[in-house]
């Protein structure tokens, strides 16, 4: 906006994302979490340049990094879509008050009809924490209108107690009777989306027929946060919140899937 003959500087978000490479990194990370070497391949630029611009995006709060549980020398980069949405709203309001976003549009896939239900598979190692949380939350948010399954590359004998507790406490979802499932039991099944939530499971996840969309969410195992169930409960709270946010951002992608 022009105020008293003075043109205000563009908002920090605009200055940050206006660079072509940074925009390319953001749009790439909007699809999945990636390691630096994978981003180098996808954007076609040298690693030192990619790392430099990732540091700027992290400094601006748009991108976060987590250490890989598969290889501790690696990190996975993740786009914070909520922060991007807030920054976009602030940018619109800075241009003109009429562009201020006072209410978010619903993103649940209400009413859209498909010739068959979309099938989504969530994968982690033990299928006792992250992937069953994701399964339950997606089923909850879509009112069971999406076929959702979860499995593990090395499933645990039982569901983690805090998985059952956190889904009940925070979301009113009961999965007390659910048991971990092995990936091998799903061989030959057709999925539209296969989402890994564990760095180790990403490396072990097999190929599925019909070329599903493959996405990775690098989420630490909350069960390793403490030696006791009580001690790890806060980690499960954080993990469930992170997964719920990612699920909400997944919903518009599911509604736009054509069959």
PyMOL commands that set and color helices and strands:
alter all, ss='L'
color gray80, all
select helices_A, chain A and resi 12-17+20-29+36-43+47-59+81-95+97-99+130-141+161-171+183-186+199-204+222-224+229-255
alter helices_A, ss='H'
color red, helices_A
select strands_A, chain A and resi 2-3+6-7+34-35+63-67+75-79+119-124+147-152+193-196+213-216
alter strands_A, ss='S'
color yellow, strands_A
deselect
rebuild
show_as cartoon
